[in-house]
Amino acid sequence: LQTTAKRNRSRTVDLGENMSAFLRRLGLTARGGPRGDIRAVKEQALRIARCSFTMRWENLAGGSVITDHRIVNGLELWSADEEGSEWARTVQLSVEFYDHLLEHAVPLDEIAIAKLKDSSMSLDIYVYLAHRLHRLQKPLTLYWEDLRRHFSDGESTRDFAYKFRPALLDVLSVYPDAKVEIVRGGVRMLPSKPAIPSNVLVISRS
């Protein structure tokens, strides 16, 4: 949603002429039924569209600041599968979220996302590195416990590190400019080129 909105300079995001085309962009198949991709993607798209969240932080004066936000203001829903269930044909981002995207958002490579689609950890690492590496001013080492608290919950640091290593290798295969190496006790990150150059407007490739 954010990549398309920023590329097209519009709060209204068109998910495609039909759901099959949208699924193919994500590297998925337009398959119905309880085990198919249609139901899962439809449900997640609608969850994101209806999502709201509250942010709270402490200001310099010692007081608290609380703000409520929505990602999406509205939907255009249409029947898109054999069950006649609703599907978001277009999504209108909220003004606040859209303005934040124009100023801060980092575009993500749809091809990379499609290749990493089978691993939630790989997707999380890719998004994290895409946002973090190009902003680094000097090398940064993060230790396994720091990374575990950021990416995971409910497992030991040792188990997390065991899962993180192969996931990182998958990410580096789709983000070759990422300067990241596994070191004793954690991961060392160096300033790197963006996952997508800032002067590239069209991020999906055929």
SVG drawing of the C-alpha trace seen along z (x, -y; Angstrom):
<svg xmlns="http://www.w3.org/2000/svg" viewBox="-22 -21 55 47">
<polyline fill="none" stroke="black" stroke-width="0.4" points="0.0,0.0 2.7,-2.5 4.9,-1.8 2.1,-2.2 0.8,-5.4 4.2,-7.0 4.9,-6.0 1.6,-7.3 1.4,-10.3 -2.1,-9.5 -3.9,-8.6 -6.2,-6.2 -4.4,-2.9 -5.8,-0.7 -5.1,2.9 -5.4,3.9 -8.0,4.6 -8.8,7.9 -7.8,10.0 -5.9,12.5 -3.6,9.8 -3.0,8.6 -2.1,12.0 0.3,12.6 2.1,9.4 2.7,11.0 3.9,14.2 0.8,16.1 -1.8,18.1 -5.5,17.2 -6.8,20.3 -10.0,20.4 -11.2,22.7 -10.0,23.0 -6.4,23.7 -6.2,21.3 -4.4,17.9 -7.6,15.9 -9.1,16.2 -5.9,15.5 -4.9,12.4 -8.5,11.0 -8.7,11.3 -5.3,9.7 -6.1,6.8 -9.3,6.1 -7.6,6.3 -5.0,3.7 -7.7,1.5 -9.7,1.5 -6.6,1.1 -6.3,-1.7 -3.6,-2.2 -2.7,-4.5 0.7,-6.1 1.9,-7.3 5.2,-8.9 6.7,-11.1 7.6,-14.7 10.5,-16.8 8.4,-18.5 7.7,-15.2 4.1,-14.9 2.5,-12.2 1.3,-12.6 -1.4,-10.3 -2.5,-10.2 -4.9,-7.9 -4.3,-7.0 -5.8,-5.1 -4.0,-3.8 -7.1,-3.8 -10.1,-6.1 -12.2,-4.2 -12.6,-1.1 -14.4,-0.3 -15.5,3.3 -16.6,5.8 -17.4,9.5 -14.2,11.2 -14.4,14.9 -16.6,17.9 -18.0,17.3 -19.2,13.8 -17.2,12.3 -16.0,8.7 -12.6,7.6 -10.9,4.3 -10.8,3.0 -9.4,-0.4 -8.1,-1.7 -7.9,-5.3 -5.1,-6.1 -5.7,-8.6 -4.3,-12.1 -1.9,-11.7 -0.6,-8.3 -0.1,-9.5 1.7,-12.7 4.0,-10.6 4.7,-8.3 5.7,-11.1 8.2,-12.4 9.6,-9.2 8.5,-6.0 11.1,-3.7 9.9,-1.9 10.2,1.9 10.9,4.1 7.8,6.2 10.0,8.8 11.9,9.2 8.7,9.5 7.4,12.1 10.5,14.2 10.5,14.0 6.8,14.6 7.1,18.0 9.1,16.7 7.7,14.1 11.1,13.7 12.8,13.1 10.1,10.5 10.6,8.8 14.4,8.7 14.1,7.3 11.8,4.5 14.0,3.7 17.2,3.6 15.6,1.6 14.6,-1.1 17.7,-1.0 20.8,-0.5 20.7,-3.5 20.3,-5.8 23.3,-4.5 26.2,-6.9 28.6,-4.4 28.9,-0.6 26.4,0.8 26.6,4.1 23.4,5.6 23.6,8.6 21.4,11.6 19.4,10.6 18.7,7.2 17.6,8.7 15.4,11.3 13.5,8.6 12.9,6.8 11.9,9.7 10.7,12.4 9.0,13.4 8.7,16.5 11.8,18.4 15.4,18.5 18.1,16.3 20.0,19.4 16.9,20.7 16.3,17.2 19.9,16.9 19.7,20.4 16.6,19.3 17.9,15.8 21.0,16.8 19.4,18.6 16.7,16.0 19.3,13.3 21.0,15.2 17.7,15.3 17.3,11.5 20.8,10.8 20.1,12.7 17.3,10.2 19.1,7.2 22.7,7.6 23.7,4.1 23.0,4.7 26.3,4.7 25.5,7.1 27.6,9.7 27.2,12.2 29.9,11.6 30.6,13.1 27.5,12.6 25.3,10.9 25.2,9.0 27.2,6.1 25.6,3.6 27.3,1.0 26.0,-2.0 24.5,-0.6 22.7,-1.7 18.9,-1.7 17.1,1.5 15.6,-0.7 17.4,-3.9 15.5,-7.0 15.3,-8.2 13.5,-5.0 9.7,-5.6 8.5,-2.3 9.5,0.4 7.8,3.5 9.5,5.2 8.3,7.7"/>
</svg>
